[in-house]
Amino acid sequence: MSLVRISSVSVLAGFRLRLGLSDGRTVERDVEALLAGPVFEEIRSSRAVFEQVQIEAGTVVWPNGADLCPDTLIWGGIPPVEYPRPSAASKVAE
């Protein structure tokens, strides 16, 4: 089973995003609380900049290089147990 990643994004009202996932599901997330720190300042303060969100390498990114962890967006944290995670041995082999 491959990792589930974000394959499409649509901007909704407020700081909500509709995310199309590589497994065919669609989820909606309010990302306002995740836009913390200086790299997100312009994104938080300008709707036009927030709306420039794109998909790159399976997650959402903005033109200034800011991105969000795909697992946090997809699962609200780490993937649930029923989705296999790489073991320590397979991480070393990669």
FITIDO-39280 format. One record per residue (C-alpha): z negated, y, x negated. Coordinates in steps of 0.02 Angstrom, whole numbers, plus 50000, padded with zeros to 5 digits. Last residue first. Example, Ala and Ser with C-alpha at 12.3 -4.5 7.8 and 13.67 -1.06 7.14 Angstrom:
496434994749316
496104977549385
***
This chain:
499235018149206
498285003349133
496645012949123
496765017649307
497124999449351
495534993749265
494455007049352
495085000649520
496375010449619
495795014049796
496295003149941
496335011450112
495105002550229
493665011050137
494095028450199
495025040550085
493945053749999
493575069850092
494215077050258
495455062650257
497145071150241
496635088550182
495235082750067
496325068750001
497755080949969
496685092149859
497215110249888
498405120849788
498505137949707
500005140549592
500345158749642
501805152949752
500645142749864
500365124049865
500065110349993
500005092149939
501125077249902
501855083049736
502375099749808
502375105249989
502455123650034
501295137650092
502125154750103
501215157750269
499595161550177
500525175350081
501125183650242
499385181750319
498675191650174
496805192150131
496445173650119
498015169850016
497695184849904
495925178849867
496395160349846
496425160149655
494815170349654
493725157149738
493665148649907
495125144250021
494345127750073
493295135650212
494875142850292
495815126250286
495795122250472
496685105550478
497955097750595
498525079950570
500215071250592
500455052750558
502045044950490
501285036350337
501945050150222
500945063050318
501525078250417
500235091950405
499915105250537
498985119550453
497615130550523
497025146650441
497155157150599
498575151250710
499745137550646
500745135750484
501825120250471
501765107850327
502765092550278
502615077150167
500745076250135
500195060450046
499585043150091
499425032649936
500475016949930
500005000050000
***
